[in-house]
Amino acid sequence: MLGEIAVLATAFGLGTILTKLVDRLLDRRKGRIQDEQTAWEQRDAEARQRRRLEEALHETRQMLADHGVDYDDMPTWPSRTAPPQ
């Protein structure tokens, strides 16, 4: 009985269909992994840019202080939680 089912499955090409189905599912999974990886790379790039901006702001404020500008006269440090107005 089992042998007959295997012969019929082979005759109808189910092996090829299943192979292609599994290949498509694996390709889809790899695509999702690649999309997730790309999203993480984008977040990392944005975080690097924010750190560079914070460093530049710090250096600017330090240079102002070195040239006699009082910290109270400088613009306030931007909040990390509230978006800029």
N, CA, C and O atoms as a GROMACS GRO file, in nm:
protein
  340
    1MET      N    1   0.084  -0.120   0.000
    1MET     CA    2   0.000   0.000   0.000
    1MET      C    3   0.088   0.126   0.000
    1MET      O    4   0.067   0.218  -0.079
    2LEU      N    5   0.187   0.128   0.090
    2LEU     CA    6   0.273   0.245   0.100
    2LEU      C    7   0.358   0.261  -0.026
    2LEU      O    8   0.384   0.373  -0.070
    3GLY      N    9   0.400   0.151  -0.082
    3GLY     CA   10   0.478   0.153  -0.205
    3GLY      C   11   0.397   0.208  -0.321
    3GLY      O   12   0.449   0.280  -0.407
    4GLU      N   13   0.268   0.172  -0.324
    4GLU     CA   14   0.181   0.221  -0.431
    4GLU      C   15   0.161   0.372  -0.420
    4GLU      O   16   0.157   0.442  -0.522
    5ILE      N   17   0.150   0.422  -0.298
    5ILE     CA   18   0.134   0.567  -0.276
    5ILE      C   19   0.261   0.640  -0.320
    5ILE      O   20   0.254   0.747  -0.381
    6ALA      N   21   0.375   0.583  -0.290
    6ALA     CA   22   0.502   0.643  -0.330
    6ALA      C   23   0.514   0.646  -0.482
    6ALA      O   24   0.563   0.744  -0.538
    7VAL      N   25   0.471   0.538  -0.548
    7VAL     CA   26   0.476   0.533  -0.694
    7VAL      C   27   0.381   0.636  -0.754
    7VAL      O   28   0.416   0.706  -0.850
    8LEU      N   29   0.261   0.646  -0.698
    8LEU     CA   30   0.165   0.745  -0.748
    8LEU      C   31   0.214   0.888  -0.726
    8LEU      O   32   0.200   0.974  -0.813
    9ALA      N   33   0.272   0.912  -0.609
    9ALA     CA   34   0.324   1.046  -0.578
    9ALA      C   35   0.434   1.084  -0.676
    9ALA      O   36   0.440   1.197  -0.723
   10THR      N   37   0.520   0.989  -0.706
   10THR     CA   38   0.628   1.014  -0.801
   10THR      C   39   0.571   1.036  -0.940
   10THR      O   40   0.618   1.122  -1.015
   11ALA      N   41   0.470   0.957  -0.975
   11ALA     CA   42   0.409   0.969  -1.108
   11ALA      C   43   0.343   1.105  -1.128
   11ALA      O   44   0.345   1.160  -1.238
   12PHE      N   45   0.285   1.158  -1.023
   12PHE     CA   46   0.217   1.288  -1.032
   12PHE      C   47   0.313   1.405  -1.010
   12PHE      O   48   0.271   1.520  -1.016
   13GLY      N   49   0.438   1.377  -0.983
   13GLY     CA   50   0.537   1.484  -0.967
   13GLY      C   51   0.529   1.555  -0.833
   13GLY      O   52   0.573   1.669  -0.821
   14LEU      N   53   0.474   1.489  -0.732
   14LEU     CA   54   0.463   1.553  -0.601
   14LEU      C   55   0.601   1.579  -0.540
   14LEU      O   56   0.618   1.674  -0.464
   15GLY      N   57   0.697   1.495  -0.572
   15GLY     CA   58   0.832   1.516  -0.519
   15GLY      C   59   0.890   1.648  -0.566
   15GLY      O   60   0.951   1.721  -0.488
   16THR      N   61   0.870   1.678  -0.693
   16THR     CA   62   0.920   1.805  -0.749
   16THR      C   63   0.844   1.922  -0.689
   16THR      O   64   0.904   2.024  -0.656
   17ILE      N   65   0.715   1.907  -0.675
   17ILE     CA   66   0.634   2.015  -0.618
   17ILE      C   67   0.675   2.042  -0.474
   17ILE      O   68   0.691   2.157  -0.434
   18LEU      N   69   0.693   1.936  -0.396
   18LEU     CA   70   0.735   1.954  -0.257
   18LEU      C   71   0.873   2.016  -0.248
   18LEU      O   72   0.898   2.101  -0.162
   19THR      N   73   0.964   1.976  -0.337
   19THR     CA   74   1.099   2.033  -0.336
   19THR      C   75   1.094   2.182  -0.366
   19THR      O   76   1.160   2.262  -0.299
   20LYS      N   77   1.014   2.220  -0.466
   20LYS     CA   78   1.002   2.361  -0.500
   20LYS      C   79   0.935   2.440  -0.388
   20LYS      O   80   0.973   2.553  -0.360
   21LEU      N   81   0.836   2.380  -0.325
   21LEU     CA   82   0.767   2.446  -0.214
   21LEU      C   83   0.863   2.472  -0.098
   21LEU      O   84   0.865   2.582  -0.041
   22VAL      N   85   0.942   2.373  -0.064
   22VAL     CA   86   1.039   2.389   0.045
   22VAL      C   87   1.143   2.494   0.008
   22VAL      O   88   1.180   2.576   0.091
   23ASP      N   89   1.191   2.492  -0.118
   23ASP     CA   90   1.287   2.593  -0.163
   23ASP      C   91   1.231   2.734  -0.152
   23ASP      O   92   1.300   2.826  -0.108
   24ARG      N   93   1.105   2.751  -0.192
   24ARG     CA   94   1.042   2.883  -0.182
   24ARG      C   95   1.027   2.928  -0.037
   24ARG      O   96   1.051   3.044  -0.004
   25LEU      N   97   0.988   2.836   0.050
   25LEU     CA   98   0.975   2.870   0.191
   25LEU      C   99   1.110   2.911   0.250
   25LEU      O  100   1.118   3.007   0.327
   26LEU      N  101   1.216   2.839   0.214
   26LEU     CA  102   1.349   2.874   0.263
   26LEU      C  103   1.395   3.008   0.208
   26LEU      O  104   1.455   3.087   0.280
   27ASP      N  105   1.368   3.034   0.080
   27ASP     CA  106   1.405   3.163   0.020
   27ASP      C  107   1.330   3.277   0.088
   27ASP      O  108   1.387   3.383   0.112
   28ARG      N  109   1.204   3.254   0.118
   28ARG     CA  110   1.124   3.357   0.185
   28ARG      C  111   1.182   3.385   0.324
   28ARG      O  112   1.191   3.501   0.366
   29ARG      N  113   1.220   3.281   0.394
   29ARG     CA  114   1.278   3.297   0.528
   29ARG      C  115   1.410   3.373   0.519
   29ARG      O  116   1.437   3.462   0.600
   30LYS      N  117   1.493   3.337   0.420
   30LYS     CA  118   1.620   3.408   0.402
   30LYS      C  119   1.596   3.555   0.370
   30LYS      O  120   1.672   3.641   0.414
   31GLY      N  121   1.492   3.584   0.294
   31GLY     CA  122   1.458   3.723   0.261
   31GLY      C  123   1.418   3.801   0.385
   31GLY      O  124   1.455   3.917   0.400
   32ARG      N  125   1.344   3.737   0.472
   32ARG     CA  126   1.305   3.803   0.597
   32ARG      C  127   1.427   3.830   0.684
   32ARG      O  128   1.440   3.937   0.743
   33ILE      N  129   1.515   3.733   0.690
   33ILE     CA  130   1.637   3.751   0.770
   33ILE      C  131   1.718   3.867   0.712
   33ILE      O  132   1.771   3.950   0.787
   34GLN      N  133   1.729   3.873   0.579
   34GLN     CA  134   1.804   3.981   0.514
   34GLN      C  135   1.738   4.116   0.542
   34GLN      O  136   1.807   4.214   0.569
   35ASP      N  137   1.604   4.121   0.538
   35ASP     CA  138   1.532   4.246   0.566
   35ASP      C  139   1.557   4.290   0.710
   35ASP      O  140   1.577   4.409   0.736
   36GLU      N  141   1.555   4.195   0.804
   36GLU     CA  142   1.581   4.228   0.944
   36GLU      C  143   1.723   4.278   0.962
   36GLU      O  144   1.747   4.373   1.036
   37GLN      N  145   1.818   4.215   0.894
   37GLN     CA  146   1.958   4.256   0.902
   37GLN      C  147   1.974   4.398   0.848
   37GLN      O  148   2.045   4.480   0.907
   38THR      N  149   1.907   4.428   0.737
   38THR     CA  150   1.914   4.561   0.678
   38THR      C  151   1.855   4.664   0.774
   38THR      O  152   1.908   4.774   0.788
   39ALA      N  153   1.746   4.629   0.841
   39ALA     CA  154   1.684   4.722   0.937
   39ALA      C  155   1.779   4.750   1.053
   39ALA      O  156   1.791   4.865   1.096
   40TRP      N  157   1.847   4.646   1.103
   40TRP     CA  158   1.943   4.668   1.213
   40TRP      C  159   2.059   4.754   1.166
   40TRP      O  160   2.105   4.840   1.241
   41GLU      N  161   2.107   4.733   1.044
   41GLU     CA  162   2.216   4.815   0.993
   41GLU      C  163   2.174   4.960   0.981
   41GLU      O  164   2.253   5.050   1.009
   42GLN      N  165   2.050   4.984   0.940
   42GLN     CA  166   2.000   5.121   0.930
   42GLN      C  167   1.990   5.185   1.068
   42GLN      O  168   2.027   5.301   1.085
   43ARG      N  169   1.942   5.111   1.167
   43ARG     CA  170   1.935   5.165   1.304
   43ARG      C  171   2.074   5.198   1.357
   43ARG      O  172   2.094   5.300   1.422
   44ASP      N  173   2.171   5.110   1.328
   44ASP     CA  174   2.308   5.136   1.373
   44ASP      C  175   2.364   5.261   1.308
   44ASP      O  176   2.431   5.340   1.374
   45ALA      N  177   2.338   5.280   1.180
   45ALA     CA  178   2.387   5.399   1.109
   45ALA      C  179   2.324   5.525   1.168
   45ALA      O  180   2.393   5.626   1.184
   46GLU      N  181   2.196   5.521   1.199
   46GLU     CA  182   2.129   5.636   1.259
   46GLU      C  183   2.185   5.664   1.398
   46GLU      O  184   2.202   5.781   1.436
   47ALA      N  185   2.213   5.561   1.475
   47ALA     CA  186   2.270   5.579   1.609
   47ALA      C  187   2.409   5.642   1.600
   47ALA      O  188   2.443   5.730   1.679
   48ARG      N  189   2.491   5.596   1.503
   48ARG     CA  190   2.624   5.656   1.484
   48ARG      C  191   2.612   5.804   1.450
   48ARG      O  192   2.688   5.886   1.501
   49GLN      N  193   2.517   5.838   1.364
   49GLN     CA  194   2.497   5.978   1.326
   49GLN      C  195   2.455   6.061   1.448
   49GLN      O  196   2.504   6.173   1.466
   50ARG      N  197   2.366   6.009   1.530
   50ARG     CA  198   2.326   6.082   1.651
   50ARG      C  199   2.444   6.104   1.744
   50ARG      O  200   2.459   6.212   1.802
   51ARG      N  201   2.528   6.001   1.759
   51ARG     CA  202   2.645   6.016   1.847
   51ARG      C  203   2.741   6.122   1.793
   51ARG      O  204   2.796   6.200   1.870
   52ARG      N  205   2.761   6.124   1.661
   52ARG     CA  206   2.848   6.227   1.602
   52ARG      C  207   2.792   6.366   1.626
   52ARG      O  208   2.866   6.459   1.656
   53LEU      N  209   2.661   6.381   1.612
   53LEU     CA  210   2.599   6.511   1.638
   53LEU      C  211   2.613   6.552   1.784
   53LEU      O  212   2.641   6.668   1.814
   54GLU      N  213   2.595   6.457   1.875
   54GLU     CA  214   2.611   6.487   2.017
   54GLU      C  215   2.755   6.528   2.048
   54GLU      O  216   2.778   6.621   2.126
   55GLU      N  217   2.851   6.459   1.988
   55GLU     CA  218   2.992   6.496   2.009
   55GLU      C  219   3.020   6.636   1.957
   55GLU      O  220   3.089   6.714   2.022
   56ALA      N  221   2.968   6.668   1.839
   56ALA     CA  222   2.988   6.800   1.782
   56ALA      C  223   2.925   6.907   1.870
   56ALA      O  224   2.984   7.013   1.891
   57LEU      N  225   2.808   6.881   1.922
   57LEU     CA  226   2.742   6.976   2.011
   57LEU      C  227   2.824   6.995   2.138
   57LEU      O  228   2.842   7.107   2.185
   58HIS      N  229   2.874   6.887   2.194
   58HIS     CA  230   2.956   6.895   2.314
   58HIS      C  231   3.082   6.978   2.288
   58HIS      O  232   3.117   7.064   2.369
   59GLU      N  233   3.149   6.952   2.175
   59GLU     CA  234   3.271   7.027   2.144
   59GLU      C  235   3.240   7.175   2.123
   59GLU      O  236   3.317   7.261   2.165
   60THR      N  237   3.128   7.204   2.059
   60THR     CA  238   3.090   7.345   2.039
   60THR      C  239   3.064   7.412   2.172
   60THR      O  240   3.110   7.524   2.195
   61ARG      N  241   2.991   7.346   2.260
   61ARG     CA  242   2.963   7.405   2.391
   61ARG      C  243   3.093   7.422   2.471
   61ARG      O  244   3.109   7.520   2.543
   62GLN      N  245   3.184   7.326   2.458
   62GLN     CA  246   3.310   7.336   2.530
   62GLN      C  247   3.393   7.453   2.478
   62GLN      O  248   3.454   7.526   2.556
   63MET      N  249   3.395   7.471   2.344
   63MET     CA  250   3.469   7.585   2.288
   63MET      C  251   3.407   7.717   2.332
   63MET      O  252   3.479   7.812   2.361
   64LEU      N  253   3.275   7.724   2.336
   64LEU     CA  254   3.209   7.846   2.385
   64LEU      C  255   3.249   7.873   2.530
   64LEU      O  256   3.279   7.987   2.566
   65ALA      N  257   3.250   7.769   2.612
   65ALA     CA  258   3.289   7.786   2.753
   65ALA      C  259   3.435   7.829   2.762
   65ALA      O  260   3.469   7.912   2.846
   66ASP      N  261   3.521   7.774   2.678
   66ASP     CA  262   3.663   7.812   2.679
   66ASP      C  263   3.682   7.958   2.639
   66ASP      O  264   3.780   8.021   2.678
   67HIS      N  265   3.589   8.012   2.560
   67HIS     CA  266   3.598   8.152   2.517
   67HIS      C  267   3.516   8.245   2.605
   67HIS      O  268   3.490   8.359   2.567
   68GLY      N  269   3.476   8.198   2.721
   68GLY     CA  270   3.414   8.285   2.820
   68GLY      C  271   3.263   8.290   2.820
   68GLY      O  272   3.205   8.368   2.896
   69VAL      N  273   3.197   8.212   2.739
   69VAL     CA  274   3.051   8.212   2.740
   69VAL      C  275   3.004   8.127   2.857
   69VAL      O  276   3.046   8.013   2.874
   70ASP      N  277   2.915   8.186   2.937
   70ASP     CA  278   2.862   8.115   3.053
   70ASP      C  279   2.764   8.006   3.007
   70ASP      O  280   2.690   8.024   2.910
   71TYR      N  281   2.765   7.892   3.077
   71TYR     CA  282   2.675   7.782   3.040
   71TYR      C  283   2.529   7.825   3.043
   71TYR      O  284   2.449   7.774   2.965
   72ASP      N  285   2.493   7.917   3.132
   72ASP     CA  286   2.354   7.964   3.140
   72ASP      C  287   2.315   8.042   3.015
   72ASP      O  288   2.196   8.051   2.983
   73ASP      N  289   2.412   8.100   2.945
   73ASP     CA  290   2.382   8.176   2.824
   73ASP      C  291   2.374   8.088   2.700
   73ASP      O  292   2.332   8.135   2.594
   74MET      N  293   2.412   7.963   2.711
   74MET     CA  294   2.408   7.871   2.596
   74MET      C  295   2.268   7.812   2.583
   74MET      O  296   2.194   7.802   2.681
   75PRO      N  297   2.232   7.772   2.460
   75PRO     CA  298   2.104   7.702   2.444
   75PRO      C  299   2.103   7.574   2.528
   75PRO      O  300   2.206   7.513   2.553
   76THR      N  301   1.984   7.537   2.569
   76THR     CA  302   1.974   7.416   2.651
   76THR      C  303   2.010   7.292   2.569
   76THR      O  304   1.995   7.290   2.446
   77TRP      N  305   2.058   7.191   2.639
   77TRP     CA  306   2.094   7.064   2.575
   77TRP      C  307   1.965   6.998   2.529
   77TRP      O  308   1.869   6.993   2.605
   78PRO      N  309   1.960   6.946   2.406
   78PRO     CA  310   1.835   6.884   2.358
   78PRO      C  311   1.794   6.762   2.440
   78PRO      O  312   1.879   6.686   2.488
   79SER      N  313   1.664   6.746   2.456
   79SER     CA  314   1.610   6.632   2.530
   79SER      C  315   1.616   6.507   2.442
   79SER      O  316   1.595   6.515   2.321
   80ARG      N  317   1.643   6.392   2.503
   80ARG     CA  318   1.644   6.266   2.428
   80ARG      C  319   1.502   6.213   2.410
   80ARG      O  320   1.479   6.131   2.321
   81THR      N  321   1.408   6.257   2.491
   81THR     CA  322   1.274   6.201   2.483
   81THR      C  323   1.178   6.286   2.399
   81THR      O  324   1.092   6.232   2.330
   82ALA      N  325   1.193   6.416   2.405
   82ALA     CA  326   1.099   6.504   2.331
   82ALA      C  327   1.159   6.536   2.194
   82ALA      O  328   1.277   6.568   2.183
   83PRO      N  329   1.077   6.527   2.090
   83PRO     CA  330   1.127   6.563   1.958
   83PRO      C  331   1.152   6.714   1.949
   83PRO      O  332   1.089   6.790   2.022
   84PRO      N  333   1.241   6.757   1.860
   84PRO     CA  334   1.269   6.901   1.849
   84PRO      C  335   1.144   6.975   1.803
   84PRO      O  336   1.066   6.923   1.724
   85GLN      N  337   1.128   7.094   1.850
   85GLN     CA  338   1.012   7.177   1.816
   85GLN      C  339   1.032   7.251   1.686
   85GLN      O  340   0.944   7.325   1.642
   0.00000   0.00000   0.00000
